[in-house]
Amino acid sequence: MFDIITTQELAKDITKITVNAPVIAQKARAGQFVVLILDEKGERIPLTLADWDKNTGAISLIFQKVGFTTKRLGALKIGDPIAHILGPLGHPTEIKNLGTVVCVGGGVGIAEVYPVSRAFKEAGNRVIGVVGARSKDLLILEKEMLGACDELFIVTDDGSCGRKGFVTDALRELFDTIDKSTHTKYPDLIYAIGPVPMMKAVSELTKIYGIKTIVSINPIMVDATGMCGSCRCTVGGKTLFGCVDGPDFDGHSLDFEELEKRLRFFKDEEIKLL
């Protein structure tokens, strides 16, 4: 059993829990995830590791309460047990000193881009953060991202915080500013995580500028060990698995349309449970 240490409501329907999981905390690296099962009859759901503490043995998970299991998970209290947590899973994000890295997070994806931003900065990169949400009251981890980035741009759909628009608007503005300068160059890497349409839009934009782009996907998973094939995706014409080959993939090669279709596979069944 894995006991819940703390719970916190970060925004509407977005919850953060810390869980006692010392083995996972010791081995966790930026970009990895866990698979969680609430009880013996529960479904398996993947959640990205938002943070971890090797000294205390705690891991942090941030999730949006949109489905049957995430709503049950969000209702748990301090001291409540979680039956199983498997991890860390997936390949860690490849962290190198590249120069300038732009880390883009949308919605609850901000929780997932935070440890990656921190890792790139610790590796000596200049990290520019671009985070977006529908409105100010749905924006999370602003303070944490400020600490993990050398520069942070905030974008909201309604303009209630930062600039009004989408993360692609902020990126385009950044690239256009560089175009007019003779002393700067385009970023060495774009790393994006968030809703599929957002990652697709970011990848389409960066392809125009020829900037390498990595996206982190969160497909449907069952066993998360490469056996079931539920998380398969197409990258550069090849079939790969989100759990064992990912979750990071080349945003210019990923088939986003296929990914979106696969994410809708069990919508009808999910609605029946809610």
C-alpha atoms as one frame of an Amber mdcrd trajectory, in Angstrom:
protein
   0.000   0.000   0.000   1.048   3.573  -0.723  -0.286   6.086   1.789  -1.294
   9.614   0.824   0.774  12.213   2.714  -0.836  15.453   1.525  -3.608  16.633
  -0.779  -4.027  20.060  -2.327  -6.505  21.593  -4.741  -4.397  23.586  -7.200
  -7.271  24.787  -9.383 -10.779  23.790 -10.361 -10.779  19.994 -10.735  -6.950
  19.864 -10.566  -5.534  18.094  -7.519  -2.025  17.458  -6.243  -1.273  14.548
  -3.940   1.992  13.444  -2.400   2.357   9.741  -1.765   4.829   7.693   0.232
   6.735   5.715  -2.419  10.447   5.647  -1.448  11.632   3.152  -4.092  10.063
   5.178  -6.902  11.360   8.457  -5.440  14.917   7.123  -5.432  14.853   6.192
  -9.108  12.568   8.841 -10.647  13.836  11.108 -13.417  12.258  13.950 -15.358
   9.755  12.812 -17.971   8.864   9.491 -16.383   5.472   8.331 -15.150   3.781
   5.783 -12.910   0.759   3.524 -13.275  -1.653   3.648 -10.384  -4.378   1.230
  -9.225  -6.658   2.465  -6.443  -7.852  -0.941  -5.233  -8.058  -4.574  -6.307
 -10.957  -3.816  -8.657  -9.588  -0.517  -9.963  -8.417   0.329 -13.456  -4.803
   1.124 -14.238  -4.158   4.790 -15.046  -0.864   6.460 -16.025   0.155   9.673
 -14.257   3.312  11.674 -14.886   5.663  12.217 -11.966   5.342  15.926 -11.168
   7.999  15.839  -8.434   9.808  13.542  -6.023  11.999  13.755  -2.924  14.715
  11.144  -2.514  15.194  12.096   1.155  11.588  11.776   2.314  10.573   9.104
  -0.173   7.580  11.102  -1.381   6.367  11.472  -4.955   3.952  14.128  -6.235
   1.166  13.445  -8.708  -1.000  16.156 -10.268  -4.128  15.209 -12.167  -7.360
  16.592 -13.523 -10.542  15.034 -12.171 -12.216  14.238 -15.485 -12.738  10.468
 -15.460 -14.096   7.778 -13.142 -10.772   6.888 -11.515  -9.318  10.401 -11.287
 -12.500  11.560  -9.540 -12.179   8.700  -7.041  -8.495   9.508  -6.581  -9.285
  13.177  -5.968 -11.746  12.242  -3.220  -9.127  10.425  -1.124  -7.872  11.974
   2.124  -4.558  12.133   3.955  -3.687   8.667   5.228  -5.826   6.838   2.681
  -4.025   4.009   0.878  -3.509   3.423  -2.826  -3.236  -0.277  -3.605  -0.522
  -0.217  -6.277   1.836   2.275  -7.907   4.173   0.897 -10.565   7.149   2.957
 -11.655   9.069   4.866 -12.616   8.115   3.919 -16.166   9.011   5.188 -19.625
  12.257   6.648 -20.871  13.404   9.722 -18.958  13.601  12.901 -21.014  17.012
  13.188 -22.648  18.618  16.033 -20.729  21.710  17.682 -22.211  23.352  21.086
 -22.181  22.048  22.234 -25.560  22.021  25.997 -25.103  18.495  27.391 -25.088
  15.478  25.171 -24.453  11.871  26.352 -24.587   9.543  24.279 -22.402   5.857
  24.594 -23.278   3.076  23.412 -20.997  -0.671  23.619 -21.510  -3.317  23.058
 -18.833  -2.449  20.194 -16.502   0.561  19.602 -18.762   2.261  22.390 -16.795
   2.663  19.874 -13.980   4.478  17.568 -16.342   6.693  20.178 -17.983   7.875
  21.524 -14.609  10.360  18.740 -13.691  11.648  18.720 -17.279  12.228  22.498
 -17.187  14.046  22.135 -13.870  16.242  19.343 -15.211  17.219  21.299 -18.331
  18.138  24.301 -16.196  20.189  22.166 -13.802  22.061  20.859 -16.879  23.185
  24.406 -17.667  20.669  25.412 -20.328  18.922  28.746 -20.632  15.320  27.697
 -20.139  12.392  29.718 -21.448   9.006  28.609 -20.167   5.729  29.144 -22.006
   2.656  28.044 -20.072  -0.981  28.373 -21.031  -4.404  27.819 -19.519  -7.975
  28.725 -20.384  -8.068  31.296 -17.553  -6.153  32.503 -14.492  -8.079  30.258
 -12.113  -6.919  27.192 -14.077  -3.245  28.181 -14.139  -1.036  25.986 -11.931
   2.558  25.956 -10.652   3.359  29.522 -11.688   5.773  29.987  -8.765   7.486
  26.664  -9.431   7.908  27.408 -13.121   9.366  30.828 -12.340  12.035  29.060
 -10.298  12.719  26.472 -12.993  13.006  28.945 -15.900  15.234  31.881 -16.739
  12.259  33.547 -18.412   8.568  32.674 -18.235   5.700  33.659 -20.532   2.123
  33.132 -19.361  -0.774  32.906 -21.791  -4.499  32.532 -21.106  -7.317  32.084
 -23.587  -9.340  34.901 -22.021  -6.446  37.219 -21.117  -7.120  36.997 -17.365
  -3.402  36.346 -16.725  -0.414  37.148 -18.918  -1.085  37.770 -22.567  -4.339
  36.774 -24.260  -4.117  33.970 -26.753  -2.510  30.552 -27.064   0.982  29.216
 -26.396   1.646  29.249 -30.152   1.036  33.018 -30.151   3.745  33.479 -27.521
   6.104  31.183 -29.431   5.509  32.986 -32.712   6.187  36.316 -30.998   9.409
  34.921 -29.542  10.566  33.624 -32.919   9.671  36.886 -34.666  11.695  38.825
 -32.099  14.676  36.591 -32.813  14.182  37.111 -36.568  14.711  40.837 -36.099
  17.825  40.435 -33.971  21.347  39.914 -35.273  22.664  38.685 -31.921  20.400
  35.771 -31.080  19.473  32.472 -32.686  16.460  30.226 -32.541  16.158  27.919
 -29.514  18.035  24.639 -29.726  15.026  22.611 -28.608  11.299  22.959 -27.984
   9.775  20.581 -25.444   5.962  20.552 -25.271   3.345  18.747 -23.262  -0.370
  19.357 -22.954  -3.561  18.647 -24.881  -2.985  16.908 -28.207  -4.278  19.866
 -30.300  -1.822  22.151 -28.490   1.158  19.871 -29.082   0.141  19.460 -32.703
  -0.090  23.248 -33.196   3.296  23.788 -31.521   4.913  21.121 -33.705   3.431
  22.562 -36.898   4.738  26.007 -35.973   8.246  24.893 -35.031   8.545  22.817
 -38.188   8.253  26.047 -40.190  11.248  27.437 -38.300  13.197  24.167 -38.393
  13.457  23.861 -34.611  13.734  20.365 -33.147  10.619  19.618 -31.111   9.926
  16.890 -28.577   6.414  16.181 -27.307   5.437  14.023 -24.344   2.270  12.028
 -24.940  -0.193  10.470 -22.516  -2.017   7.807 -24.560  -4.414   5.163 -23.310
  -2.443   2.485 -21.438  -3.371  -0.814 -19.854  -0.330  -2.782 -18.744   2.263
  -0.045 -19.543   4.927  -2.654 -20.263   4.567  -2.938 -24.039   2.370  -6.055
 -23.996  -1.176  -4.809 -24.681  -0.525  -2.346 -27.502  -3.170   0.128 -26.313
  -0.705   3.010 -26.373   0.667   2.353 -29.849   1.298   5.367 -32.008   2.898
   6.090 -35.369   6.144   8.033 -35.465   7.856   8.549 -38.802   5.763   5.771
 -40.310   6.774   3.261 -37.617   4.539   1.795 -34.925   5.889   2.542 -31.450
   4.513   2.207 -27.940   3.994   5.195 -25.671   4.832   3.219 -22.544   8.158
   1.617 -23.459   9.339   3.707 -26.422   8.102   7.028 -25.014   6.538   9.031
 -23.632   8.751  11.541 -25.502   8.625  11.553 -29.314   9.653  13.768 -32.211
   6.785  16.211 -32.651   7.515  16.592 -36.364   7.145  12.842 -36.983   4.255
  11.883 -34.672   0.855  11.144 -36.240  -1.325  13.401 -34.082  -4.572  12.523
 -35.897  -4.132   8.850 -35.038  -3.285   9.732 -31.426  -6.454  11.811 -31.083
  -8.610   8.984 -32.477  -7.110   6.435 -30.089  -7.712   8.711 -27.090 -11.433
   8.697 -27.937 -11.738   4.894 -28.074 -13.369   4.413 -24.669 -15.294   7.685
 -24.327 -18.715   5.980 -24.395 -17.723   3.483 -21.690 -16.254   6.265 -19.560
 -19.460   8.315 -19.772 -21.483   5.333 -18.534 -19.336   5.139 -15.377 -19.629
   8.831 -14.475
